[in-house]
């Protein structure tokens, strides 16, 4: 047996001869690079075990600083992992044709003595509902947007690019960020097919940032950007053994991101370490004149990595959200161990046994439906009508009805429900919006923190990944995502261990603009426990 450390940092265990990737053939595009690799590699995959883990962003930056590798090496290393294992997870929808060119330009900058910062030369995957100016379509997984090459960066991508990151490509996702049907299969899109969980390939990667989560876990990227309306960063991060942060709504721009809800949408980082998430958030955060929600962002943002402390749990009070337990006994057992770990690091734990989320969820449903109808029309109006024919939600419904591939596995009843809403001036919607914010924020998270004297709420993020079932759709269990999603407050998940080989996450939930505190708490827990284990790409879990 021989270990091979690829340029991008993924670790493989080889039972056969070393693969042609070590030659790193010169190529102008990722497609050329992949085409130049050994055709025999497909036969050798059965003799290659994925043992991970890939390096963190911080580790990879250290290697580039020392000259051990280049940005070009980093991109090629990820492409090699794609060559060997990409088909197993189907996490990457498209690679950026310009990725190698961008990497070489950044290498030239470094050689000339210009280093933009801690993210210089590092690759990142972008969820395919976020626009980039690279020659790739932004599809949200829908065939209706398959030609939506906009040539414009979402401001959050422009910020990452300015920080020196290489846009590696687009990650697969749950089509339309899982807003089309209540019976959908997370990780499936008509454009990209089905994303699978690298911990067990017959298990869900959750959604809607399914490809972002699976790709980072599998070493196909060092880090990825996801988006969340309710659970779409934190659930796939937890189920793929990652750190995931849903920021306060308004800290990161939503311009040129395919929307669901102006009240709840946000983008955020998905990484293998808390420090990496902090580095990405520092680069992404900031005000955008085109997104009024971000008015306070410049004043609120800080250097999130600089504030991390291994002792940040000492002397703090945390509220334990018992109302999120009881759905998965094995997850609860891992959570109990996490609570002991938190206490061992000096935290005081206060129990919160009950909270009725029912009214929050009911109000949220009308808000999302109403805002999606308006917000998707506004987005479609910003696209090129020669490339994107549908201009309204009604047009998308008609397109799906006329396109068999779209409705092969599930319908569009959520689209139809949204189409029936009465607009942003509807009194019923306005009441639901006010009720949702009040119940989840001031009378929810804020009240819990005030009554317990806690600085944050802790809970199991959700249970282990369920078996993929395209016939019946997803099998969701209990989840800690809704209160912070509806309130617009930050939510961090950090790996807390495994249930039968499947990852589960520990949630840290706080008030608005508390990202720095949550990241530091999560960092202290992570460093004290190091519960993340890399995937083995098993076919299944069970007898």
C-alpha positions in Angstrom: 0.0 0.0 0.0 1.2 3.5 -0.8 -0.1 6.9 0.3 -0.3 9.6 -2.3 -0.8 13.2 -1.3 -2.4 15.0 -4.3 -1.5 18.6 -5.0 -4.8 19.8 -3.6 -4.2 17.9 -0.3 -6.6 15.0 -0.6 -5.1 11.8 0.7 -5.5 8.5 -1.3 -4.4 5.0 -0.5 -3.2 3.3 -3.6 -3.2 -0.5 -4.1 -2.0 -0.3 -7.7 0.5 1.8 -9.6 0.6 5.5 -9.1 -1.8 7.3 -11.4 -0.9 9.7 -14.2 -2.0 12.7 -12.2 1.4 13.0 -10.7 2.7 14.2 -14.1 0.3 17.2 -13.9 0.0 17.6 -17.7 -0.1 21.1 -18.9 -3.6 22.2 -19.9 -5.4 25.4 -20.5 -8.8 24.4 -19.0 -10.0 21.9 -16.4 -11.7 20.0 -19.3 -8.3 19.6 -21.0 -6.6 18.5 -17.8 -9.2 15.9 -17.0 -9.2 14.6 -20.6 -5.4 14.2 -20.4 -5.4 11.9 -17.4 -4.9 8.2 -17.7 -7.9 6.4 -19.2 -7.0 3.4 -17.1 -7.8 5.3 -13.9 -11.5 4.2 -14.2 -10.3 0.6 -14.0 -8.0 1.5 -11.0 -10.7 3.2 -9.0 -11.7 -0.1 -7.5 -8.2 -0.4 -6.1 -8.1 3.2 -4.7 -9.5 3.9 -1.2 -10.4 7.5 -0.3 -9.1 8.0 3.2 -9.0 11.9 3.4 -8.9 14.4 4.8 -8.0 17.3 2.5 -6.1 20.2 3.9 -7.8 23.2 5.3 -7.6 26.6 3.7 -5.1 27.6 6.3 -2.9 24.6 5.7 -3.1 25.1 1.9 -2.1 28.7 2.3 0.9 27.7 4.3 2.0 25.3 1.5 1.7 28.0 -1.1 3.6 30.5 1.1 6.4 28.0 1.6 6.5 27.2 -2.1 5.6 23.6 -1.6 2.7 24.1 -4.0 1.1 26.7 -6.3 -2.4 27.8 -6.9 -2.2 25.9 -10.2 -1.3 22.8 -8.2 -4.2 23.3 -5.9 -6.7 23.5 -8.8 -5.1 20.4 -10.5 -5.2 18.5 -7.2 -9.0 19.1 -6.9 -9.4 18.0 -10.5 -7.6 14.8 -9.8 -9.9 14.0 -6.9 -12.8 14.7 -9.3 -11.2 12.3 -11.8 -11.0 9.6 -9.2 -14.1 10.1 -7.1 -16.3 12.8 -8.7 -18.8 10.4 -10.2 -19.5 8.8 -6.8 -20.9 12.0 -5.3 -21.9 14.0 -8.4 -21.3 17.1 -6.4 -19.8 19.4 -9.0 -22.1 20.6 -11.7 -19.4 22.5 -13.8 -15.8 23.4 -13.6 -14.7 27.0 -14.4 -13.0 26.9 -17.9 -10.9 29.8 -16.6 -9.8 28.3 -13.3 -6.3 27.3 -14.4 -5.7 30.7 -16.0 -6.9 32.5 -12.9 -4.6 30.3 -10.7 -1.6 31.0 -12.9 -2.2 34.7 -12.7 -2.4 34.5 -8.9 0.8 32.5 -8.9 2.5 35.2 -10.9 1.3 37.8 -8.4 2.8 35.8 -5.6 6.0 35.4 -7.4 6.1 39.2 -7.9 5.6 39.7 -4.2 1.9 40.6 -4.2 -0.1 38.4 -1.9 -3.7 39.6 -1.4 -4.2 37.9 2.0 -4.8 34.5 3.6 -7.1 33.3 0.8 -4.7 34.1 -2.1 -4.5 31.3 -4.6 -7.0 29.0 -2.9 -9.9 27.3 -4.8 -13.6 27.7 -3.8 -16.7 26.1 -5.3 -19.8 28.3 -5.7 -23.4 26.9 -5.4 -25.0 27.1 -8.8 -27.6 29.7 -7.8 -24.9 32.3 -7.3 -23.7 34.2 -10.4 -20.0 34.5 -11.4 -18.6 36.4 -14.3 -16.8 33.2 -15.5 -18.1 31.4 -18.6 -20.6 29.2 -16.7 -24.3 29.3 -16.5 -26.1 30.0 -13.3 -29.0 27.5 -13.4 -30.3 26.9 -9.9 -30.5 23.3 -11.2 -33.3 24.1 -13.6 -33.3 23.5 -17.4 -35.1 26.8 -17.7 -31.8 28.6 -16.8 -29.4 26.2 -18.6 -28.2 29.1 -20.8 -28.1 31.7 -18.1 -24.5 32.8 -18.6 -24.7 36.3 -17.2 -21.0 37.5 -17.2 -21.5 39.2 -13.9 -20.2 38.4 -10.4 -22.5 38.4 -7.4 -20.9 40.9 -5.0 -20.1 38.1 -2.6 -18.1 36.4 -5.4 -16.4 39.6 -6.4 -15.2 40.0 -2.8 -13.8 36.4 -2.7 -12.1 37.0 -6.1 -10.6 40.3 -4.8 -9.3 38.3 -1.8 -7.4 36.1 -4.3 -9.6 33.0 -4.4 -9.9 30.9 -7.6 -13.5 30.2 -8.6 -13.1 26.5 -9.2 -16.6 25.8 -10.5 -20.3 25.4 -9.6 -21.7 23.0 -7.1 -24.8 21.0 -7.7 -27.9 21.7 -5.6 -31.5 20.9 -4.9 -33.3 22.4 -7.8 -34.6 25.9 -7.1 -33.0 25.6 -3.7 -35.8 23.1 -2.7 -38.7 25.5 -3.1 -40.5 23.7 -6.0 -42.1 20.8 -4.1 -42.6 19.5 -0.6 -41.9 16.0 -1.9 -38.6 16.7 -3.4 -35.4 14.8 -3.2 -32.6 16.9 -1.8 -29.6 17.2 -4.0 -31.4 16.4 -7.2 -31.6 18.9 -10.1 -32.6 18.4 -13.7 -29.4 20.0 -14.8 -27.0 18.2 -12.5 -28.7 14.9 -11.5 -28.5 13.5 -7.9 -25.8 14.5 -5.4 -24.8 11.7 -3.0 -23.4 11.8 0.6 -19.7 10.8 0.6 -20.1 9.1 4.0 -22.6 6.6 2.5 -23.5 6.9 -1.1 -27.1 5.8 -0.7 -27.7 8.6 1.8 -28.8 12.1 1.3 -26.4 15.0 1.2 -29.3 17.2 2.5 -30.0 20.4 0.7 -30.3 22.7 -0.8 -26.5 23.3 -0.8 -26.0 19.6 -1.4 -23.1 19.8 -3.8 -21.3 22.4 -1.8 -21.4 20.1 1.3 -20.6 16.8 -0.5 -17.8 18.4 -2.6 -15.9 19.8 0.4 -16.4 16.6 2.4 -15.1 14.5 -0.5 -12.1 16.7 -1.1 -13.4 18.0 -4.4 -12.9 21.5 -3.1 -11.1 23.1 -0.1 -14.2 25.2 0.7 -17.6 26.1 -0.9 -20.2 28.7 -0.7 -23.8 27.7 0.0 -27.1 29.6 0.4 -29.8 29.2 3.0 -33.4 30.2 3.4 -34.1 27.6 6.1 -31.5 24.9 6.7 -29.9 24.9 3.3 -26.3 25.6 4.6 -26.5 24.1 8.1 -28.3 20.8 7.2 -25.9 19.8 4.4 -22.9 21.0 6.4 -24.0 18.8 9.4 -24.8 15.8 7.3 -21.5 16.0 5.4 -19.4 16.5 8.5 -18.6 20.1 7.9 -18.6 23.5 9.5 -21.4 25.6 8.1 -22.4 29.2 8.9 -25.6 30.9 8.0 -24.9 34.6 8.7 -27.2 37.3 9.9 -29.4 38.3 7.0 -27.9 41.4 5.7 -24.2 40.7 6.5 -23.6 39.2 3.0 -25.1 40.6 -0.2 -27.8 38.7 -2.1 -27.4 40.6 -5.4 -27.2 38.3 -8.4 -28.2 35.2 -6.3 -31.3 33.3 -7.5 -33.7 34.2 -4.7 -36.4 32.6 -2.6 -37.1 35.1 0.1 -35.8 38.7 0.7 -36.6 38.1 4.4 -34.5 35.0 4.9 -32.0 34.4 2.1 -28.3 34.6 2.8 -25.1 33.0 1.5 -22.5 31.5 3.8 -19.3 29.4 4.0 -19.1 25.6 4.2 -15.6 24.3 5.2 -13.8 21.6 7.2 -12.7 23.9 10.0 -14.1 26.9 11.9 -11.1 29.0 11.1 -11.7 28.5 7.4 -15.3 29.6 7.8 -14.1 32.7 9.6 -11.6 33.5 6.8 -14.3 33.2 4.1 -16.9 35.2 6.1 -14.4 38.0 6.6 -13.9 38.2 2.8 -17.6 37.8 1.9 -19.2 40.2 4.3 -20.0 43.8 3.5 -22.5 46.4 2.4 -24.0 46.4 -1.1 -25.9 49.4 -2.3 -28.1 47.1 -4.5 -29.2 45.1 -1.4 -30.8 47.4 1.2 -30.7 44.6 3.8 -26.9 45.0 3.9 -27.0 48.7 5.0 -25.3 47.8 8.4 -22.9 45.2 7.1 -19.8 47.4 6.8 -20.2 48.7 10.3 -21.0 45.2 11.7 -18.3 43.1 10.0 -15.0 42.3 11.8 -12.0 40.1 11.2 -13.7 36.9 12.3 -10.6 34.7 12.2 -8.7 37.2 14.4 -11.3 36.8 17.2 -11.1 33.0 17.5 -10.1 31.8 20.9 -9.6 28.3 22.3 -10.8 29.5 25.7 -14.0 31.3 24.6 -16.3 28.7 26.3 -14.8 29.4 29.7 -17.3 31.3 31.9 -20.1 31.6 29.4 -23.7 30.4 29.8 -25.3 28.4 27.0 -29.0 27.6 26.6 -29.6 23.9 25.8 -32.5 23.6 23.4 -34.0 20.3 24.6 -37.0 20.8 22.4 -34.9 19.8 19.5 -34.1 16.4 21.0 -36.1 13.1 21.1 -36.3 12.5 17.3 -33.1 10.5 17.0 -31.9 8.7 20.2 -28.5 8.0 18.7 -28.1 11.7 17.8 -29.2 12.6 21.3 -26.4 10.4 22.8 -23.8 12.2 20.7 -25.3 15.6 21.8 -25.1 14.5 25.5 -21.4 13.9 25.0 -21.1 17.3 23.3 -22.7 19.0 26.3 -20.2 17.3 28.6 -17.4 18.6 26.4 -18.8 22.1 26.6 -19.1 22.0 30.3 -15.5 20.6 30.5 -14.4 23.7 28.7 -15.9 25.9 31.4 -19.4 26.6 30.0 -22.5 26.7 32.2 -25.5 24.9 30.7 -29.1 26.0 31.3 -31.9 23.7 30.1 -34.7 24.9 27.9 -37.2 22.1 27.7 -40.0 23.5 25.6 -40.8 25.9 22.7 -43.6 25.8 20.3 -42.3 26.4 16.8 -45.7 25.7 15.1 -46.8 29.3 14.8 -43.4 30.3 13.4 -43.5 27.6 10.7 -47.1 28.5 9.7 -46.2 32.2 9.3 -43.0 31.3 7.5 -44.8 29.3 4.9 -46.9 32.3 3.6 -43.9 34.6 3.7 -41.7 32.3 1.6 -44.5 31.7 -0.9 -45.4 35.3 -1.3 -41.8 36.6 -1.5 -40.7 33.9 -3.9 -43.3 34.8 -6.5 -42.2 38.5 -6.4 -38.5 37.9 -6.0 -38.1 35.3 -8.7 -39.8 37.6 -11.2 -37.4 40.4 -10.3 -34.5 38.1 -10.8 -35.7 36.8 -14.1 -36.3 40.3 -15.3 -32.5 40.9 -14.7 -31.5 38.1 -17.1 -31.1 38.1 -20.8 -34.4 37.3 -22.4 -32.6 35.6 -25.3 -31.0 33.2 -22.9 -33.8 32.8 -20.3 -37.3 32.7 -21.8 -39.4 32.5 -18.6 -40.0 35.9 -17.1 -42.4 35.1 -14.2 -43.2 32.2 -11.9 -46.2 31.4 -14.1 -43.8 31.0 -17.0 -41.6 28.6 -14.9 -44.6 26.5 -14.0 -45.6 26.3 -17.7 -42.0 25.4 -18.6 -41.9 22.6 -16.1 -45.2 21.2 -17.3 -43.9 21.1 -20.8 -40.5 19.6 -19.9 -40.8 15.9 -18.8 -37.3 15.8 -17.3 -38.3 18.5 -14.8 -41.2 16.6 -13.3 -39.8 13.1 -13.6 -39.4 12.6 -9.8 -41.6 15.2 -8.1 -44.0 17.9 -8.9 -44.2 21.7 -8.4 -47.0 22.1 -6.0 -45.0 24.6 -4.0 -44.5 26.7 -7.1 -48.3 26.6 -7.7 -49.0 27.6 -4.1 -46.7 30.5 -4.4 -48.3 31.5 -7.7 -51.7 31.8 -5.9 -50.4 34.4 -3.4 -51.5 38.0 -3.6 -48.3 40.0 -3.6 -46.1 42.0 -1.2 -48.9 44.4 -0.3 -51.3 41.7 0.8 -52.3 42.4 4.4 -52.3 38.7 5.2 -48.6 38.4 4.0 -47.6 41.5 5.9 -49.1 40.2 9.2 -47.4 36.8 8.6 -44.1 38.5 8.0 -44.4 40.6 11.2 -45.6 37.6 13.2 -42.8 35.3 12.0 -40.0 37.8 12.8 -41.5 38.6 16.2 -42.1 34.9 17.2 -38.7 33.7 16.0 -36.6 36.7 17.1 -37.8 38.8 20.1 -40.2 36.2 21.5 -38.0 33.3 20.4 -34.2 33.4 20.4 -33.9 36.7 22.2 -36.4 35.7 24.9 -34.6 32.3 25.5 -31.3 34.1 25.8 -32.6 36.7 28.2 -34.4 34.3 30.4 -31.4 31.9 30.7 -28.7 34.6 30.8 -27.0 32.7 27.9 -24.9 34.1 25.1 -26.0 31.4 22.7 -28.3 28.4 22.2 -26.9 25.0 21.5 -28.8 22.1 20.0 -28.2 19.1 17.6 -28.4 20.6 14.1 -30.4 17.6 12.8 -30.2 13.9 12.7 -28.0 11.7 10.5 -28.5 11.5 6.7 -31.6 9.6 5.6 -31.6 7.1 2.8 -32.2 8.6 -0.6 -35.7 8.0 -1.8 -36.7 9.6 -5.1 -40.0 7.8 -5.1 -41.3 9.3 -1.8 -39.0 12.2 -1.3 -37.0 13.3 1.7 -37.4 12.0 5.2 -36.7 15.0 7.3 -36.4 14.7 11.1 -36.0 17.3 13.8 -33.9 20.3 12.9 -32.7 23.4 14.7 -32.7 25.6 11.6 -36.1 27.3 11.6 -35.8 29.8 14.5 -32.6 31.4 13.3 -33.7 31.2 9.7 -37.0 33.1 10.3 -35.4 35.5 12.7 -32.6 36.2 10.3 -30.1 35.5 13.0 -26.8 33.6 12.7 -26.5 29.8 13.0 -23.2 27.9 13.1 -22.9 24.1 12.9 -19.8 22.2 13.9 -19.1 18.5 13.6 -19.9 16.8 17.0 -19.4 13.1 16.0 -20.8 10.2 14.1 -24.0 8.1 14.3 -23.2 4.7 12.8 -20.6 6.3 10.6 -22.8 9.3 9.6 -21.9 12.8 10.8 -24.1 14.9 13.0 -23.5 18.6 13.9 -23.7 20.8 17.0 -25.5 24.1 16.5 -24.6 27.4 18.0 -27.4 30.0 17.6 -27.2 33.6 18.7 -28.7 37.0 18.3 -28.3 39.2 15.2 -24.7 40.1 14.3 -23.2 37.6 16.8 -21.1 35.8 14.2 -17.8 36.6 15.9 -19.0 35.2 19.2 -20.6 32.0 17.6 -17.5 31.3 15.6 -15.2 31.6 18.6 -17.5 29.3 20.7 -17.5 26.8 17.9 -13.8 27.1 17.5 -13.2 26.4 21.2 -15.5 23.3 21.0 -13.8 22.1 17.7 -10.3 22.5 19.1 -11.1 20.7 22.3 -12.8 17.8 20.6 -11.8 17.4 17.0 -14.8 15.3 16.3 -14.7 15.6 12.5 -13.8 12.3 10.7 -13.3 12.2 6.9 -15.7 10.1 4.7 -14.8 6.7 3.4 -17.3 6.7 0.5 -19.1 3.6 1.7 -21.8 2.2 -0.5 -24.2 2.0 2.4 -24.5 1.9 6.2 -26.2 -1.0 7.8 -26.3 -4.8 7.8 
